[in-house]
């Protein structure tokens, strides 16, 4: 179709695209308001609402309940490729939220779909929920037997359904005869697609569950009985609250995590004999060269306390700084660029300012964010969760912060640290060729998005 040049120019200007690319987009008839989704498509904008399928809400709530209560979950899959992948995807998801499911994939001589043998095995293992994937829509007799064992069953399937459905907890199948015709393409989904939609729905249900946060409280009278922690959450004595408004509330929990900070042990070093000063909490005080109040005596590491950064890699640099000063090379310790890492799953790594901190120190701030799942290497590794976020000064382009969540995040932020140490800009990052396929490409792509944002503002 002929290209609307005015529309192409509008797309090029609004989205900072080369005119030839804008012409291609315009020629495809994509509305201007949809161009952003076309350039950077997001799965959530492309897939239907999972809850449009019958029984999805019921199934998602029950699976979410099993996750929260740490119930024993079992999976029955078909023996073909779709059944195996559906079982694998569901298993990986459940493991990621703390559930170790049992899986039964029948041998071909055992027959298709769920069997009494499988339910006998799961009953012996104490299964509290069985999910069948890529099978089960017509397994009437077997599910009647499962009912006699009081095992609730959720069916996630895509095979042809009959007018009659099995009497189980939920049947999620886009080919149910009572399904709406609003999304006819759902009928072409494989079972693994139904499983994926169910996972999305379960995540939404989990987000709806409110976690109670109690602030200004002290936990006391802790006792453990039959594996359950019993305690009293009382108004903290350090909070200025009238006696009449102080409260006490009994609570129960599976576990108590105690994080009350660190205490100085400097008093065991005999510092008073050397005349080395400490603050009121016992941490050694030093100047910018890491020298104590006693000339020639230096201190580094956690013994300096929370007024400094209590990290091992910072202590290593403090040691080198102190050594330089001991050897007469005057050097002040620089704490402006310090990477930090949280070794969770997925990992979190960051260096520099957050977006909020940057906005406090700069008039204009730009950011660029790229999802980990947009990278080919992430798919090859099977590590899709996470993102890259670049933060920069809009006028100078100076890199102010890099934040990464995902595989190898603690390694990736080193690039941001070097860039900030050398006062590099997002233009420098965007002009640096990054190898493909690598995770480091996420930093490059995020920098490119930040450059586009800066160009629009300037």
N, C-alpha and C positions, 0 to 999 in steps of 0.2 A: 504494500500500500504506500501511497505517496507520503512523504515526511512533512509534517507541519513544522516549518522552520522556527516559527515564533515559540511553539511549544518546546521544541528541542533546545532553544536558547534559554528558556525559562528553567528547564530541567538542569542544563549545564550550570547555570548561575546558582540555582538554589542548592544543588547538591555537590558543587565543586567538581564536576565531571568534565572530561575532555568533550568537546563538541561532537566528535564522531560517535562516542559512546552514547551521548544524550540523543543523537539522531536515531540510533538503533533502538533505544528504549521507546522513543516517541513513535517509531514506525510499528512497534508491537502493540500500540494502542493502550499502553499502561497508564492509568490515570496518574496525574502528578502526585496526588496524595498517597498513592501506593508505591511510589518509586523507592522510598526508603526501605520498605519491606522487600522490594525486588532486589535491591543492591545488597542488603544485609538480611537475608531471610532468617526468621527464627521459627523453630519448630512449633512453638506455641501458637503462632499465627497461621500455620499451615494445617494443623490437625484439628479435627472437630472437638467439641466439648465431650469428653468421655462419658459424662453423665447423660448424654442423649440416648445411650443404649439402655434397654430394659434391664433392671436388676443391678445396674452398675453401682448405684449409690449404696444399695444393700450390701453388695459384695465388698466394696471398698471400706465401708464402716466395720464390717466383721474382720477383715484382714488387719485393719488398723488396730482394732481391739486386741487381736492376737499378738501384734507387735508390742503394744504397750504393756500387755500382761505377760509377755515372754512365754506365750503358750507353745506347745509342741505342734509344729505344722508339718504336714507331709504333702508331697507332690506326686501325682500320677500323670505320666506323659505317654504319648504315642511313640511307637518305635521308628517312625520315619524322621526325616530331617526337620520338619516343622515341629514335631513333638519334642525332639531333642533340643532344638534351639529355644523353644518356648520354656522347657523345663530349666535350661541353663540360665536364661535371662531372669526368670522368676527366682531361681536359687541365688544368683548373684545379688539381686536386689534385696532379698530377705537377709542374706548374710551381711549386707552393708548396713542394715538397721538392727543387727544383733540377734537375728534368728538363724539357727542352724537347722534347715529343713531336712527331712528324710525324703529320698527320691526313689520312685519305682518306675522303671522303664521295662515293660514286659518283653520277654523273648517272643519271637514270632510264633513259636509253637504254643505259647500261652494264650494267644488270641489278642485281638484288638481291644484297646481301651481298658477300663478298670475291671478288676476281677475280685472275687471273694478272697482269693489268696492274698492279694495286696492289702485288703482291709483287715484280714486276720493279722497280718504282719504289723500293720500300723496300730491296731488295737493293742497288740502285745507290747508295743513301744510306748503306749500311752498317748497317741496322737489326739489332739483336741480340735484339729481342723484339717480337712483334706481338700486340696485344690487339684482338680483335674484340668489338664491343658491339652488342647488338640484332640479331645475325646470327651465322651460322657453325655452328649445330648440325647442319646437314645438308650442309655444303659439303665433301663427301668428296674430290672430284677436285681442287679448288683446294688443299686442305690437303696432299694427296699431292704436288702440285707444290711447295708451300712446304717440304715435307720434303726434296725434292731440292735446295733452295737452302740447306738447313741453318739455317732460320730457325725458332726455337721459337715456338709460337702458343698463346695462352690465349684461350678463348672465354668471354665473359660474355653470356649470352643468356636469353631467357624464352619462346622459341617452342617449339611441340610437337616433342618428340624422338622418334626411332625407336629400335628395339632396338639397332641399331648406332650407335655414336658415332664421330665423326672421330678419326683417330689423331694427336692433337696433345698438347701438354704437359699441358693441363688443360681440362676443360669444366665450367664452373659454370653450372648451369641448373636451377632448381627444378622444371622439368617433365621432367627425366630420369626414365625409367621405373624406374630403380633407386633413386630418392630415397625417403626415409622418409616415412611418413604422419603423423609426430609434429607437423608444422607444415603442415597442409593449406593454410592461407591464403597460404603463400609462393608457391603456384602462380598466384596472382593478381597477383603483382608485375610491374610493368613492368621493362624492361631497366635503366632508370635506378635502380630499387630494387636490382637485383642489383649494379650498379656501386657504389652507396652501401655496401652490405654488404661488398663487396670492399675498399673503401677503409678501412672500420673494421677489417677483418681485417689489412690491410697495416700499418696503424698499430700494431696489437698486435704483429705480428711485428717491426716496427722497434724497439719498446720492449724486446723480448727480446734484441736485440743489445747486448752489453756493450761499453761504451767504457772502455778502460783508463786509469785516472788514476794518474799517477806523481807522488808528492809528495817533497819534500826532495831534488830532483834538479837538477843543472845540465846544460844542453845544451851540448855542445862538439864541436869538430871537424866543423863543418857544411860539407858540400860538396853541390853540385848537379850531378847527372849525368843526362843524358837526361830532364830534367824531373822528376826524383825527388830529394828532399832526403835525404841520408844524414847521420846524426849519431850521437853517442854520448851516452846518458843516464847520467850518473855521479852518485854520491852527492855532494850539495852540500858544499863545503868549510866552509860555515857551520853544518853540523850536527855535533853532538858524537857521532860514531860511531867505534868502534875501527877501526883500519886493516884488521883482518882481516875486518870486516863491510862494508866499503865495496865497492860493486859498480859495474860498468860494463856497459851493455847497448846494443848497436847497434840503431838504429831507422831506419825509412824513413817518409817522409811526403810528401804532395802539397804542403804549404805550412807555413811556420813564421810564427807571429804573435808579434811582439816587443812586449811591454808591460812595460817596466821602470821606469815612473814618470816623474816630471818632475824636472828639475834647475834649481836657482835660477841666474839670470844676473845677480843683483843686484851682483855684483862688477864689472860693467861700467858701473855708474852713478856711480862715484866717491863712494860713501856715506861712505867714511872721511874725506873732506875736510869733509863736513858733520857728521861725528860721529854718524851714524845707526847704531844697533846692529843686528846680525843674530844669529840663533842659529848653532849650530855647523854647520848645513847651508847657511847663507847666506841664509835667509829673513828678511825684515824683521820685527822684533817691534814690536807695538803694544799699546795698552791698550784698554779697552772702548769708548773714543771714537774708536779708530783713529788715535790720535796716537802717533808714535814717541817714543823717549827724548829727542828734541830738541823742545822746545816750539815749536809752530807748524808742524811738519812732520808731515804725515799720509801714510798709505799704505793702498792698497786693492787688491783683486783677487788674482790668483794669486801675486803677489810675497810675499804673507803666508804662503804654503805650506800644507801639508796639515793644520796645526793649525786652520786655518779651512776654509771650504767653497770649493773651487776651481771655481766655476761662473760663467758670464757674468752671469746674472741676479742672482746674489748680489753680484758686483762692482758692478753698477749701483746696487744699494741701498746698498752700502758707500760709493759715491761721494756719494750724497745725504746719508748720515749724516755723512760727513766734512765736507761743505759746511755742514750745519747747525752743526756744532761750530766751524768756522772763522768763521761769522757770529755766534757767541755763543749759539746755541740748543743748550744742553747736551743731548746725546742719545747713549745707549748703543746699540751695534749689537745687534740681536736676531736670533739664529740659530735660534730655536726652531721656526719654521714656514717650511720651505724645500722647495718642490716640486722634484722631479727627474724627468727623462724619459729613456727609452731609445728611440731612434728605430729600432727593429727592426720587423719585420712579423709579428704585430701590434705596435703601440706598447705601451710600458709607462710608466705615470705613477704617481707616489706622492708623498704628503705626510704628514708626521707619523710616528707610531710604527707598527711592525709589531705583529702580535698578540703575539709573544713578548716584545717590549720593553714593551708595555702591561701584560702579566701580571707583569712584574718591578716595575712602579711602582704598580699598583692591585691591591686585594684581589679585586675581581670585574670581569671584562671580558666584554662582549658583542660579538658580530659579526653582520653581515648580509651575505650573499653572493648576488648575482644574476648569472646568465649573460647575456652579451651577446646570445645567440641568442633570449632571451626578449623582446627589444624589436622592435617593428614596424619602426622606423627601420633597425635593423641588417639586417633582411631586405631592406628596400627598397634599401639600399646594397650588399647582397651581402657584408657584413662581419660574419660570424657568430662567429668565434673571439673568446674573451676573457671577462672577468668584471669585476664591481664588488665591492669589499669595504670595508665600513665597520667601524671599530673604535671602541668607546666605553667609557667608565667606566660600569659597570652601575648604580651608585648615583646618580650625578649626571646621567648621560646625556651628559656632556661628550664631544664628538667628539675622538678621540685620533689617528685616522689614516684616510686614504682611499687605497685602492690600486685602480688600474684597469689592465686589460690589454685591448687592443682598439683599434679605430679611434678616432682623436682622443683617446687616453688622455692625452696631454700637455696638451691643452686642458681636458679635463674635470676634472682634479685642481685647477684653479684654484678651483672652487667649495668644495672642501674646505679649501683654504688660507685663503680669506676667512672660512669658518665657524670655523676654529680661531683665526684672528687675533682674531675677535670673541667668542671663548669660547662659540660656539653649541653646541647639543646636538643629539642625534639627533631629539629631539622637535621642535626648530625645523626641521630638514630635512624631517621627515615631515609637517610642517604647511604646508610651502611648496609651492604649486601649480607643477608643472613642465609645460611645454608638451608636447603630444602631436601627432605622434610625434617624439620627439627621443632622442638618446643619453643626455642628462642625466637622463632618467627612471630610468635604472639606479641613479643615486645615491639618488633618492627611494625606489625600491623596496627597495634595500639598507638604507636608514635605517629603513623601516617594519619590515623583518624584525628589525633590531636592537632596535627599540622593543618588539616582541612578546617577544623574548628577555629584555629587561630586566624587562618586566612579570611574566614567569613567575618570575624570580629574586626580585623584590621583592614 
